[in-house]
Amino acid sequence: MDEIDELEVDEVEVDEVEEFQDLQEANFEGNNENLVEEPTVGMCFNSPDEMFEYYKAYGQQEGFPVMRRSCKKRDDGNMRYVTFSCGRNGKSKGKSNQVLRLQPNQKIGCNAKIGGRFVGGKWIIGNFVLEHNHAISPSKSRYYRCNRTISPYVKKQLEINEEAGIRMAQSFKSIVVEAGGYENVAFLEKDARNYVDKARRLRLGEGDAAAI
């Protein structure tokens, strides 16, 4: 009997996107040769991860976040079908006493998605929906959580600056300057701060273990 698994999702953080609207925007016109092809039935991929990376690149180009929505497995545990959707699929859960409060992760039932199935050793797109029920904005794509990453080099730089007592605001600005502008930085200052906090907790944990 087939088993349906709901996967962890990356949700669009609307408040963060709005907060950084005043930053310099990237140039999305580019060369047509660099454009990601629109999904079509029959497109082939070597794995579900490769299909997801394609859809994420397409979403970044068009201006919407993406997430892993669900998968369907065989009895032996191997996947047969996967669905990747717009990050605003589903419904936001809010408490009754916060009805008037804007939710940071807005899910508004967007049906845009691609569905893949395993056939003949390849993962093939079998269905898709391109239309969104909300505005999309390529200039905001890099602020969506699914597109925000910190490279190992930058992580090391952040840790060194933190140990040297350099404030996060100055540390982040130095990274922006080195990268040549905000449009070339693939993460937010909040992401850098969260990473440094996590690294600090790990160091404290290791120190406590050594002391014991």
C-alpha positions, -999 to +999 in steps of 0.1 A: +000+000+000+013+034-009+024+058+018+021+095+017+048+116+035+044+153+041+078+169+039+092+198+058+086+230+039+104+263+034+079+291+038+081+326+024+088+352+051+068+382+040+079+405+068+116+400+060+110+406+023+093+439+030+119+449+055+147+447+029+128+462-001+150+493+001+182+474-006+197+475-040+179+451-064+197+427-087+194+430-125+171+402-136+170+411-173+202+392-181+209+371-212+182+349-226+208+320-227+208+321-189+170+318-185+156+287-168+132+269-191+095+268-182+083+235-168+068+211-194+054+176-192+082+151-200+112+170-187+136+145-172+159+145-142+182+121-125+168+124-090+140+142-070+167+165-056+178+175-091+141+182-100+137+203-069+169+224-076+155+230-111+122+242-097+139+264-071+160+280-099+128+286-119+111+301-089+140+324-082+140+336-118+102+342-118+099+356-083+083+330-060+095+307-032+093+269-035+090+240-011+090+202-010+053+194-007+048+157-005+060+123-018+044+090-024+063+058-017+062+021-027+059-007-002+097-010-003+101+026+008+113+039-025+097+070-038+073+069-068+059+104-069+070+138-056+053+172-056+071+206-053+050+236-050+050+274-045+060+283-009+026+299-004+006+267-009-016+257+019-032+278+046-015+298+074-024+287+109-033+315+133-047+317+167-082+331+171-069+360+193-045+370+165-069+373+136-059+409+129-021+403+132-001+398+100+014+364+099+051+363+090+046+332+069+017+338+047+002+307+030-027+316+008-035+284-010-014+290-041-018+260-064+014+265-085+034+233-085+052+205-105+046+168-100+072+142-109+071+104-112+098+077-115+098+061-149+125+040-166+152+051-142+144+088-146+123+113-128+098+129-152+075+159-148+040+145-153+019+176-143+023+212-134+004+244-126+021+277-136-005+302-124-002+319-090-030+335-070-006+362-058+019+387-072+054+374-079+086+395-079+120+384-092+136+413-074+126+398-040+136+362-049+169+362-030+152+371+003+131+339+003+143+314+028+147+286+001+172+308-017+193+320+013+226+302+018+258+310+036+290+296+020+316+278+041+341+306+035+317+332+048+307+310+078+344+309+088+347+346+083+317+352+106+331+330+133+365+347+132+349+381+134+327+370+163+356+357+183+375+389+176+346+409+192+335+425+159+298+435+161+275+416+137+264+448+120+300+457+111+308+421+102+278+418+078+287+452+062+322+440+056+309+409+038+286+431+017+315+454+007+337+424-002+309+409-023+303+442-041+269+450-029+238+436-012+226+420-045+256+397-044+250+384-008+228+353-007+216+358+029+203+383+053+220+398+084+195+378+105+207+345+089+243+355+098+233+363+133+215+330+137+245+311+124+269+328+148+245+322+177+244+285+168+282+283+164+287+300+198+263+275+215+283+246+199+316+260+212+302+265+247+289+229+246+323+216+236+340+237+263+317+223+290+324+188+279+362+194+280+359+209+315+340+179+328 
